[in-house]
Amino acid sequence: MAVCAFVFLECTAGRSKDVAKQVAGIPGVKLSHAVTGPHDVIAFVEGPDINALGITIISKIQAVSGVIRTTTNVVVE
């Protein structure tokens, strides 16, 4: 069963649209949008298990230039 999560990204100033576009191209990322509010980008990510999800977030999303930090909320229902 797939594991899904919403990932909230904080970005360096002026980079949110570029970050959202780069994150959208990462395998496992289903949606990625620049948004207003306390976070700069929100992404919806899916993986076959929690380990794969973690690898996508830590190794791929956090490695995008302009990402300062992420907060991940795993979907439970």
PyMOL Python script that loads the backbone (N, CA, C, O; Angstrom):
from pymol import cmd

cmd.read_pdbstr("""\
ATOM      1  N   MET A   1       0.840  -1.177   0.000  1.00  0.00           N
ATOM      2  CA  MET A   1       0.000   0.000   0.000  1.00  0.00           C
ATOM      3  C   MET A   1       0.890   1.246   0.000  1.00  0.00           C
ATOM      4  O   MET A   1       1.838   1.336   0.780  1.00  0.00           O
ATOM      5  N   ALA A   2       0.589   2.180  -0.854  1.00  0.00           N
ATOM      6  CA  ALA A   2       1.385   3.409  -0.972  1.00  0.00           C
ATOM      7  C   ALA A   2       1.245   4.278   0.270  1.00  0.00           C
ATOM      8  O   ALA A   2       0.211   4.275   0.938  1.00  0.00           O
ATOM      9  N   VAL A   3       2.292   5.011   0.561  1.00  0.00           N
ATOM     10  CA  VAL A   3       2.301   5.981   1.655  1.00  0.00           C
ATOM     11  C   VAL A   3       2.370   7.365   1.027  1.00  0.00           C
ATOM     12  O   VAL A   3       3.186   7.610   0.138  1.00  0.00           O
ATOM     13  N   CYS A   4       1.507   8.276   1.493  1.00  0.00           N
ATOM     14  CA  CYS A   4       1.440   9.635   0.944  1.00  0.00           C
ATOM     15  C   CYS A   4       1.717  10.646   2.040  1.00  0.00           C
ATOM     16  O   CYS A   4       1.488  10.381   3.220  1.00  0.00           O
ATOM     17  N   ALA A   5       2.213  11.808   1.637  1.00  0.00           N
ATOM     18  CA  ALA A   5       2.475  12.880   2.598  1.00  0.00           C
ATOM     19  C   ALA A   5       2.385  14.234   1.913  1.00  0.00           C
ATOM     20  O   ALA A   5       2.643  14.364   0.716  1.00  0.00           O
ATOM     21  N   PHE A   6       2.016  15.231   2.690  1.00  0.00           N
ATOM     22  CA  PHE A   6       2.107  16.620   2.267  1.00  0.00           C
ATOM     23  C   PHE A   6       3.423  17.141   2.829  1.00  0.00           C
ATOM     24  O   PHE A   6       3.699  16.995   4.020  1.00  0.00           O
ATOM     25  N   VAL A   7       4.227  17.744   1.973  1.00  0.00           N
ATOM     26  CA  VAL A   7       5.517  18.281   2.392  1.00  0.00           C
ATOM     27  C   VAL A   7       5.458  19.801   2.231  1.00  0.00           C
ATOM     28  O   VAL A   7       5.195  20.307   1.140  1.00  0.00           O
ATOM     29  N   PHE A   8       5.700  20.508   3.309  1.00  0.00           N
ATOM     30  CA  PHE A   8       5.673  21.965   3.340  1.00  0.00           C
ATOM     31  C   PHE A   8       7.114  22.461   3.310  1.00  0.00           C
ATOM     32  O   PHE A   8       7.923  22.078   4.155  1.00  0.00           O
ATOM     33  N   LEU A   9       7.433  23.308   2.340  1.00  0.00           N
ATOM     34  CA  LEU A   9       8.805  23.771   2.153  1.00  0.00           C
ATOM     35  C   LEU A   9       8.942  25.254   2.447  1.00  0.00           C
ATOM     36  O   LEU A   9       8.094  26.062   2.069  1.00  0.00           O
ATOM     37  N   GLU A  10      10.017  25.590   3.124  1.00  0.00           N
ATOM     38  CA  GLU A  10      10.416  26.985   3.289  1.00  0.00           C
ATOM     39  C   GLU A  10      11.589  27.203   2.342  1.00  0.00           C
ATOM     40  O   GLU A  10      12.529  26.409   2.310  1.00  0.00           O
ATOM     41  N   CYS A  11      11.526  28.286   1.570  1.00  0.00           N
ATOM     42  CA  CYS A  11      12.540  28.549   0.539  1.00  0.00           C
ATOM     43  C   CYS A  11      13.225  29.888   0.779  1.00  0.00           C
ATOM     44  O   CYS A  11      12.726  30.736   1.518  1.00  0.00           O
ATOM     45  N   THR A  12      14.372  30.060   0.142  1.00  0.00           N
ATOM     46  CA  THR A  12      15.027  31.359   0.171  1.00  0.00           C
ATOM     47  C   THR A  12      14.168  32.352  -0.609  1.00  0.00           C
ATOM     48  O   THR A  12      13.405  31.965  -1.494  1.00  0.00           O
ATOM     49  N   ALA A  13      14.297  33.620  -0.276  1.00  0.00           N
ATOM     50  CA  ALA A  13      13.455  34.665  -0.865  1.00  0.00           C
ATOM     51  C   ALA A  13      13.532  34.665  -2.391  1.00  0.00           C
ATOM     52  O   ALA A  13      14.614  34.600  -2.974  1.00  0.00           O
ATOM     53  N   GLY A  14      12.370  34.739  -3.018  1.00  0.00           N
ATOM     54  CA  GLY A  14      12.285  34.839  -4.458  1.00  0.00           C
ATOM     55  C   GLY A  14      12.456  33.533  -5.218  1.00  0.00           C
ATOM     56  O   GLY A  14      12.496  33.550  -6.449  1.00  0.00           O
ATOM     57  N   ARG A  15      12.557  32.408  -4.533  1.00  0.00           N
ATOM     58  CA  ARG A  15      12.827  31.127  -5.193  1.00  0.00           C
ATOM     59  C   ARG A  15      11.642  30.172  -5.221  1.00  0.00           C
ATOM     60  O   ARG A  15      11.761  29.086  -5.787  1.00  0.00           O
ATOM     61  N   SER A  16      10.503  30.531  -4.632  1.00  0.00           N
ATOM     62  CA  SER A  16       9.426  29.563  -4.458  1.00  0.00           C
ATOM     63  C   SER A  16       8.895  28.990  -5.771  1.00  0.00           C
ATOM     64  O   SER A  16       8.656  27.785  -5.851  1.00  0.00           O
ATOM     65  N   LYS A  17       8.704  29.815  -6.802  1.00  0.00           N
ATOM     66  CA  LYS A  17       8.185  29.298  -8.074  1.00  0.00           C
ATOM     67  C   LYS A  17       9.173  28.341  -8.719  1.00  0.00           C
ATOM     68  O   LYS A  17       8.778  27.301  -9.248  1.00  0.00           O
ATOM     69  N   ASP A  18      10.450  28.683  -8.681  1.00  0.00           N
ATOM     70  CA  ASP A  18      11.477  27.819  -9.259  1.00  0.00           C
ATOM     71  C   ASP A  18      11.586  26.509  -8.478  1.00  0.00           C
ATOM     72  O   ASP A  18      11.696  25.435  -9.070  1.00  0.00           O
ATOM     73  N   VAL A  19      11.555  26.601  -7.157  1.00  0.00           N
ATOM     74  CA  VAL A  19      11.621  25.404  -6.321  1.00  0.00           C
ATOM     75  C   VAL A  19      10.420  24.503  -6.607  1.00  0.00           C
ATOM     76  O   VAL A  19      10.583  23.294  -6.769  1.00  0.00           O
ATOM     77  N   ALA A  20       9.220  25.076  -6.669  1.00  0.00           N
ATOM     78  CA  ALA A  20       8.017  24.282  -6.935  1.00  0.00           C
ATOM     79  C   ALA A  20       8.141  23.549  -8.262  1.00  0.00           C
ATOM     80  O   ALA A  20       7.758  22.384  -8.367  1.00  0.00           O
ATOM     81  N   LYS A  21       8.668  24.218  -9.267  1.00  0.00           N
ATOM     82  CA  LYS A  21       8.833  23.606 -10.590  1.00  0.00           C
ATOM     83  C   LYS A  21       9.849  22.459 -10.542  1.00  0.00           C
ATOM     84  O   LYS A  21       9.618  21.402 -11.128  1.00  0.00           O
ATOM     85  N   GLN A  22      10.963  22.666  -9.852  1.00  0.00           N
ATOM     86  CA  GLN A  22      11.981  21.614  -9.743  1.00  0.00           C
ATOM     87  C   GLN A  22      11.461  20.416  -8.954  1.00  0.00           C
ATOM     88  O   GLN A  22      11.689  19.268  -9.334  1.00  0.00           O
ATOM     89  N   VAL A  23      10.766  20.689  -7.861  1.00  0.00           N
ATOM     90  CA  VAL A  23      10.225  19.620  -7.024  1.00  0.00           C
ATOM     91  C   VAL A  23       9.186  18.813  -7.808  1.00  0.00           C
ATOM     92  O   VAL A  23       9.107  17.595  -7.648  1.00  0.00           O
ATOM     93  N   ALA A  24       8.395  19.473  -8.648  1.00  0.00           N
ATOM     94  CA  ALA A  24       7.367  18.786  -9.442  1.00  0.00           C
ATOM     95  C   ALA A  24       7.972  17.727 -10.356  1.00  0.00           C
ATOM     96  O   ALA A  24       7.290  16.765 -10.710  1.00  0.00           O
ATOM     97  N   GLY A  25       9.222  17.879 -10.742  1.00  0.00           N
ATOM     98  CA  GLY A  25       9.888  16.932 -11.628  1.00  0.00           C
ATOM     99  C   GLY A  25      10.515  15.736 -10.940  1.00  0.00           C
ATOM    100  O   GLY A  25      11.077  14.867 -11.606  1.00  0.00           O
ATOM    101  N   ILE A  26      10.431  15.674  -9.628  1.00  0.00           N
ATOM    102  CA  ILE A  26      11.028  14.572  -8.877  1.00  0.00           C
ATOM    103  C   ILE A  26      10.065  13.373  -8.890  1.00  0.00           C
ATOM    104  O   ILE A  26       8.880  13.530  -8.596  1.00  0.00           O
ATOM    105  N   PRO A  27      10.570  12.181  -9.229  1.00  0.00           N
ATOM    106  CA  PRO A  27       9.703  10.998  -9.201  1.00  0.00           C
ATOM    107  C   PRO A  27       9.074  10.805  -7.822  1.00  0.00           C
ATOM    108  O   PRO A  27       9.763  10.902  -6.807  1.00  0.00           O
ATOM    109  N   GLY A  28       7.788  10.535  -7.782  1.00  0.00           N
ATOM    110  CA  GLY A  28       7.059  10.367  -6.528  1.00  0.00           C
ATOM    111  C   GLY A  28       6.305  11.608  -6.111  1.00  0.00           C
ATOM    112  O   GLY A  28       5.382  11.532  -5.300  1.00  0.00           O
ATOM    113  N   VAL A  29       6.690  12.759  -6.659  1.00  0.00           N
ATOM    114  CA  VAL A  29       5.970  14.005  -6.353  1.00  0.00           C
ATOM    115  C   VAL A  29       4.782  14.096  -7.305  1.00  0.00           C
ATOM    116  O   VAL A  29       4.950  14.151  -8.523  1.00  0.00           O
ATOM    117  N   LYS A  30       3.586  14.110  -6.736  1.00  0.00           N
ATOM    118  CA  LYS A  30       2.363  14.140  -7.538  1.00  0.00           C
ATOM    119  C   LYS A  30       1.894  15.562  -7.817  1.00  0.00           C
ATOM    120  O   LYS A  30       1.341  15.831  -8.883  1.00  0.00           O
ATOM    121  N   LEU A  31       2.105  16.469  -6.880  1.00  0.00           N
ATOM    122  CA  LEU A  31       1.741  17.883  -7.023  1.00  0.00           C
ATOM    123  C   LEU A  31       2.777  18.733  -6.314  1.00  0.00           C
ATOM    124  O   LEU A  31       3.348  18.315  -5.307  1.00  0.00           O
ATOM    125  N   SER A  32       3.021  19.922  -6.837  1.00  0.00           N
ATOM    126  CA  SER A  32       3.932  20.871  -6.200  1.00  0.00           C
ATOM    127  C   SER A  32       3.514  22.272  -6.615  1.00  0.00           C
ATOM    128  O   SER A  32       3.469  22.591  -7.803  1.00  0.00           O
ATOM    129  N   HIS A  33       3.206  23.115  -5.616  1.00  0.00           N
ATOM    130  CA  HIS A  33       2.735  24.465  -5.914  1.00  0.00           C
ATOM    131  C   HIS A  33       3.375  25.493  -4.986  1.00  0.00           C
ATOM    132  O   HIS A  33       3.544  25.248  -3.792  1.00  0.00           O
ATOM    133  N   ALA A  34       3.728  26.645  -5.552  1.00  0.00           N
ATOM    134  CA  ALA A  34       4.105  27.797  -4.733  1.00  0.00           C
ATOM    135  C   ALA A  34       2.816  28.344  -4.131  1.00  0.00           C
ATOM    136  O   ALA A  34       1.802  28.444  -4.822  1.00  0.00           O
ATOM    137  N   VAL A  35       2.848  28.695  -2.857  1.00  0.00           N
ATOM    138  CA  VAL A  35       1.643  29.136  -2.152  1.00  0.00           C
ATOM    139  C   VAL A  35       1.943  30.358  -1.276  1.00  0.00           C
ATOM    140  O   VAL A  35       3.101  30.705  -1.044  1.00  0.00           O
ATOM    141  N   THR A  36       0.885  30.992  -0.803  1.00  0.00           N
ATOM    142  CA  THR A  36       1.031  32.064   0.177  1.00  0.00           C
ATOM    143  C   THR A  36       0.870  31.467   1.565  1.00  0.00           C
ATOM    144  O   THR A  36       0.389  30.343   1.713  1.00  0.00           O
ATOM    145  N   GLY A  37       1.270  32.213   2.572  1.00  0.00           N
ATOM    146  CA  GLY A  37       1.128  31.739   3.948  1.00  0.00           C
ATOM    147  C   GLY A  37       2.481  31.462   4.577  1.00  0.00           C
ATOM    148  O   GLY A  37       3.507  31.941   4.094  1.00  0.00           O
ATOM    149  N   PRO A  38       2.481  30.684   5.661  1.00  0.00           N
ATOM    150  CA  PRO A  38       3.728  30.453   6.394  1.00  0.00           C
ATOM    151  C   PRO A  38       4.744  29.580   5.651  1.00  0.00           C
ATOM    152  O   PRO A  38       5.924  29.572   6.003  1.00  0.00           O
ATOM    153  N   HIS A  39       4.296  28.847   4.627  1.00  0.00           N
ATOM    154  CA  HIS A  39       5.199  28.020   3.822  1.00  0.00           C
ATOM    155  C   HIS A  39       5.223  28.577   2.410  1.00  0.00           C
ATOM    156  O   HIS A  39       4.287  29.261   1.996  1.00  0.00           O
ATOM    157  N   ASP A  40       6.273  28.292   1.678  1.00  0.00           N
ATOM    158  CA  ASP A  40       6.443  28.828   0.326  1.00  0.00           C
ATOM    159  C   ASP A  40       5.991  27.865  -0.763  1.00  0.00           C
ATOM    160  O   ASP A  40       5.516  28.286  -1.818  1.00  0.00           O
ATOM    161  N   VAL A  41       6.143  26.567  -0.500  1.00  0.00           N
ATOM    162  CA  VAL A  41       5.763  25.529  -1.458  1.00  0.00           C
ATOM    163  C   VAL A  41       5.109  24.393  -0.685  1.00  0.00           C
ATOM    164  O   VAL A  41       5.544  24.040   0.411  1.00  0.00           O
ATOM    165  N   ILE A  42       4.050  23.822  -1.277  1.00  0.00           N
ATOM    166  CA  ILE A  42       3.447  22.612  -0.728  1.00  0.00           C
ATOM    167  C   ILE A  42       3.497  21.551  -1.821  1.00  0.00           C
ATOM    168  O   ILE A  42       3.116  21.800  -2.965  1.00  0.00           O
ATOM    169  N   ALA A  43       3.974  20.364  -1.448  1.00  0.00           N
ATOM    170  CA  ALA A  43       4.058  19.246  -2.389  1.00  0.00           C
ATOM    171  C   ALA A  43       3.305  18.051  -1.818  1.00  0.00           C
ATOM    172  O   ALA A  43       3.263  17.850  -0.604  1.00  0.00           O
ATOM    173  N   PHE A  44       2.712  17.260  -2.712  1.00  0.00           N
ATOM    174  CA  PHE A  44       2.074  16.002  -2.335  1.00  0.00           C
ATOM    175  C   PHE A  44       2.948  14.897  -2.905  1.00  0.00           C
ATOM    176  O   PHE A  44       3.189  14.834  -4.110  1.00  0.00           O
ATOM    177  N   VAL A  45       3.418  14.024  -2.017  1.00  0.00           N
ATOM    178  CA  VAL A  45       4.407  13.012  -2.387  1.00  0.00           C
ATOM    179  C   VAL A  45       3.856  11.631  -2.063  1.00  0.00           C
ATOM    180  O   VAL A  45       3.159  11.443  -1.066  1.00  0.00           O
ATOM    181  N   GLU A  46       4.184  10.650  -2.938  1.00  0.00           N
ATOM    182  CA  GLU A  46       3.732   9.278  -2.745  1.00  0.00           C
ATOM    183  C   GLU A  46       4.903   8.326  -2.930  1.00  0.00           C
ATOM    184  O   GLU A  46       5.749   8.526  -3.801  1.00  0.00           O
ATOM    185  N   GLY A  47       4.941   7.288  -2.099  1.00  0.00           N
ATOM    186  CA  GLY A  47       5.979   6.270  -2.226  1.00  0.00           C
ATOM    187  C   GLY A  47       5.418   4.906  -1.881  1.00  0.00           C
ATOM    188  O   GLY A  47       4.361   4.812  -1.258  1.00  0.00           O
ATOM    189  N   PRO A  48       6.108   3.848  -2.274  1.00  0.00           N
ATOM    190  CA  PRO A  48       5.603   2.503  -1.999  1.00  0.00           C
ATOM    191  C   PRO A  48       5.619   2.141  -0.511  1.00  0.00           C
ATOM    192  O   PRO A  48       4.855   1.282  -0.072  1.00  0.00           O
ATOM    193  N   ASP A  49       6.487   2.793   0.261  1.00  0.00           N
ATOM    194  CA  ASP A  49       6.550   2.568   1.706  1.00  0.00           C
ATOM    195  C   ASP A  49       7.175   3.794   2.363  1.00  0.00           C
ATOM    196  O   ASP A  49       7.621   4.714   1.677  1.00  0.00           O
ATOM    197  N   ILE A  50       7.203   3.801   3.686  1.00  0.00           N
ATOM    198  CA  ILE A  50       7.691   4.971   4.430  1.00  0.00           C
ATOM    199  C   ILE A  50       9.176   5.215   4.174  1.00  0.00           C
ATOM    200  O   ILE A  50       9.618   6.364   4.177  1.00  0.00           O
ATOM    201  N   ASN A  51       9.948   4.160   3.955  1.00  0.00           N
ATOM    202  CA  ASN A  51      11.379   4.339   3.686  1.00  0.00           C
ATOM    203  C   ASN A  51      11.606   5.039   2.355  1.00  0.00           C
ATOM    204  O   ASN A  51      12.424   5.954   2.264  1.00  0.00           O
ATOM    205  N   ALA A  52      10.889   4.616   1.329  1.00  0.00           N
ATOM    206  CA  ALA A  52      11.019   5.256   0.019  1.00  0.00           C
ATOM    207  C   ALA A  52      10.565   6.705   0.085  1.00  0.00           C
ATOM    208  O   ALA A  52      11.174   7.582  -0.527  1.00  0.00           O
ATOM    209  N   LEU A  53       9.500   6.953   0.826  1.00  0.00           N
ATOM    210  CA  LEU A  53       9.011   8.318   0.994  1.00  0.00           C
ATOM    211  C   LEU A  53      10.088   9.183   1.645  1.00  0.00           C
ATOM    212  O   LEU A  53      10.338  10.307   1.208  1.00  0.00           O
ATOM    213  N   GLY A  54      10.715   8.663   2.678  1.00  0.00           N
ATOM    214  CA  GLY A  54      11.780   9.390   3.367  1.00  0.00           C
ATOM    215  C   GLY A  54      12.962   9.681   2.461  1.00  0.00           C
ATOM    216  O   GLY A  54      13.530  10.771   2.523  1.00  0.00           O
ATOM    217  N   ILE A  55      13.339   8.740   1.630  1.00  0.00           N
ATOM    218  CA  ILE A  55      14.444   8.950   0.694  1.00  0.00           C
ATOM    219  C   ILE A  55      14.110  10.057  -0.289  1.00  0.00           C
ATOM    220  O   ILE A  55      14.949  10.908  -0.585  1.00  0.00           O
ATOM    221  N   THR A  56      12.875  10.047  -0.798  1.00  0.00           N
ATOM    222  CA  THR A  56      12.457  11.099  -1.731  1.00  0.00           C
ATOM    223  C   THR A  56      12.557  12.470  -1.072  1.00  0.00           C
ATOM    224  O   THR A  56      13.051  13.419  -1.681  1.00  0.00           O
ATOM    225  N   ILE A  57      12.100  12.572   0.142  1.00  0.00           N
ATOM    226  CA  ILE A  57      12.082  13.865   0.832  1.00  0.00           C
ATOM    227  C   ILE A  57      13.496  14.306   1.205  1.00  0.00           C
ATOM    228  O   ILE A  57      13.888  15.437   0.917  1.00  0.00           O
ATOM    229  N   ILE A  58      14.254  13.430   1.835  1.00  0.00           N
ATOM    230  CA  ILE A  58      15.576  13.813   2.338  1.00  0.00           C
ATOM    231  C   ILE A  58      16.618  13.932   1.220  1.00  0.00           C
ATOM    232  O   ILE A  58      17.386  14.893   1.186  1.00  0.00           O
ATOM    233  N   SER A  59      16.642  12.969   0.319  1.00  0.00           N
ATOM    234  CA  SER A  59      17.691  12.947  -0.704  1.00  0.00           C
ATOM    235  C   SER A  59      17.370  13.769  -1.939  1.00  0.00           C
ATOM    236  O   SER A  59      18.278  14.238  -2.625  1.00  0.00           O
ATOM    237  N   LYS A  60      16.101  13.947  -2.225  1.00  0.00           N
ATOM    238  CA  LYS A  60      15.735  14.630  -3.468  1.00  0.00           C
ATOM    239  C   LYS A  60      15.160  16.036  -3.211  1.00  0.00           C
ATOM    240  O   LYS A  60      15.694  17.023  -3.717  1.00  0.00           O
ATOM    241  N   ILE A  61      14.080  16.125  -2.430  1.00  0.00           N
ATOM    242  CA  ILE A  61      13.422  17.422  -2.220  1.00  0.00           C
ATOM    243  C   ILE A  61      14.324  18.372  -1.436  1.00  0.00           C
ATOM    244  O   ILE A  61      14.481  19.530  -1.822  1.00  0.00           O
ATOM    245  N   GLN A  62      14.914  17.900  -0.346  1.00  0.00           N
ATOM    246  CA  GLN A  62      15.765  18.780   0.463  1.00  0.00           C
ATOM    247  C   GLN A  62      17.043  19.176  -0.270  1.00  0.00           C
ATOM    248  O   GLN A  62      17.706  20.137   0.122  1.00  0.00           O
ATOM    249  N   ALA A  63      17.395  18.452  -1.320  1.00  0.00           N
ATOM    250  CA  ALA A  63      18.604  18.758  -2.090  1.00  0.00           C
ATOM    251  C   ALA A  63      18.370  19.836  -3.149  1.00  0.00           C
ATOM    252  O   ALA A  63      19.327  20.323  -3.750  1.00  0.00           O
ATOM    253  N   VAL A  64      17.117  20.213  -3.383  1.00  0.00           N
ATOM    254  CA  VAL A  64      16.818  21.241  -4.386  1.00  0.00           C
ATOM    255  C   VAL A  64      17.374  22.581  -3.909  1.00  0.00           C
ATOM    256  O   VAL A  64      17.155  22.979  -2.765  1.00  0.00           O
ATOM    257  N   SER A  65      18.082  23.265  -4.780  1.00  0.00           N
ATOM    258  CA  SER A  65      18.646  24.567  -4.447  1.00  0.00           C
ATOM    259  C   SER A  65      17.527  25.547  -4.114  1.00  0.00           C
ATOM    260  O   SER A  65      16.572  25.694  -4.876  1.00  0.00           O
ATOM    261  N   GLY A  66      17.652  26.207  -2.984  1.00  0.00           N
ATOM    262  CA  GLY A  66      16.648  27.171  -2.544  1.00  0.00           C
ATOM    263  C   GLY A  66      15.769  26.657  -1.418  1.00  0.00           C
ATOM    264  O   GLY A  66      15.050  27.437  -0.794  1.00  0.00           O
ATOM    265  N   VAL A  67      15.812  25.357  -1.147  1.00  0.00           N
ATOM    266  CA  VAL A  67      15.031  24.795  -0.041  1.00  0.00           C
ATOM    267  C   VAL A  67      15.805  25.011   1.253  1.00  0.00           C
ATOM    268  O   VAL A  67      16.962  24.607   1.369  1.00  0.00           O
ATOM    269  N   ILE A  68      15.161  25.648   2.220  1.00  0.00           N
ATOM    270  CA  ILE A  68      15.788  25.880   3.528  1.00  0.00           C
ATOM    271  C   ILE A  68      15.448  24.749   4.488  1.00  0.00           C
ATOM    272  O   ILE A  68      16.329  24.181   5.133  1.00  0.00           O
ATOM    273  N   ARG A  69      14.134  24.423   4.576  1.00  0.00           N
ATOM    274  CA  ARG A  69      13.699  23.339   5.464  1.00  0.00           C
ATOM    275  C   ARG A  69      12.372  22.775   4.988  1.00  0.00           C
ATOM    276  O   ARG A  69      11.637  23.419   4.238  1.00  0.00           O
ATOM    277  N   THR A  70      12.077  21.559   5.436  1.00  0.00           N
ATOM    278  CA  THR A  70      10.815  20.923   5.102  1.00  0.00           C
ATOM    279  C   THR A  70      10.118  20.454   6.366  1.00  0.00           C
ATOM    280  O   THR A  70      10.753  20.166   7.380  1.00  0.00           O
ATOM    281  N   THR A  71       8.799  20.384   6.281  1.00  0.00           N
ATOM    282  CA  THR A  71       7.969  19.784   7.310  1.00  0.00           C
ATOM    283  C   THR A  71       7.073  18.780   6.601  1.00  0.00           C
ATOM    284  O   THR A  71       6.404  19.125   5.627  1.00  0.00           O
ATOM    285  N   THR A  72       7.055  17.551   7.078  1.00  0.00           N
ATOM    286  CA  THR A  72       6.302  16.491   6.408  1.00  0.00           C
ATOM    287  C   THR A  72       5.143  16.030   7.268  1.00  0.00           C
ATOM    288  O   THR A  72       5.309  15.737   8.452  1.00  0.00           O
ATOM    289  N   ASN A  73       3.957  15.970   6.657  1.00  0.00           N
ATOM    290  CA  ASN A  73       2.768  15.455   7.319  1.00  0.00           C
ATOM    291  C   ASN A  73       2.308  14.226   6.538  1.00  0.00           C
ATOM    292  O   ASN A  73       1.837  14.347   5.407  1.00  0.00           O
ATOM    293  N   VAL A  74       2.446  13.033   7.147  1.00  0.00           N
ATOM    294  CA  VAL A  74       2.062  11.794   6.492  1.00  0.00           C
ATOM    295  C   VAL A  74       0.537  11.642   6.562  1.00  0.00           C
ATOM    296  O   VAL A  74      -0.074  11.888   7.601  1.00  0.00           O
ATOM    297  N   VAL A  75      -0.056  11.238   5.455  1.00  0.00           N
ATOM    298  CA  VAL A  75      -1.500  11.030   5.382  1.00  0.00           C
ATOM    299  C   VAL A  75      -1.838   9.741   6.133  1.00  0.00           C
ATOM    300  O   VAL A  75      -1.196   8.714   5.917  1.00  0.00           O
ATOM    301  N   VAL A  76      -2.842   9.789   7.012  1.00  0.00           N
ATOM    302  CA  VAL A  76      -3.216   8.618   7.802  1.00  0.00           C
ATOM    303  C   VAL A  76      -4.574   8.039   7.427  1.00  0.00           C
ATOM    304  O   VAL A  76      -4.941   6.972   7.918  1.00  0.00           O
ATOM    305  N   GLU A  77      -5.322   8.713   6.573  1.00  0.00           N
ATOM    306  CA  GLU A  77      -6.612   8.127   6.143  1.00  0.00           C
ATOM    307  C   GLU A  77      -6.902   8.431   4.713  1.00  0.00           C
ATOM    308  O   GLU A  77      -7.937   8.017   4.192  1.00  0.00           O
TER     309      GLU A  77
END
""", "prot")
cmd.dss("prot")
cmd.show_as("cartoon", "prot")
cmd.util.cbc("prot")
cmd.orient("prot")
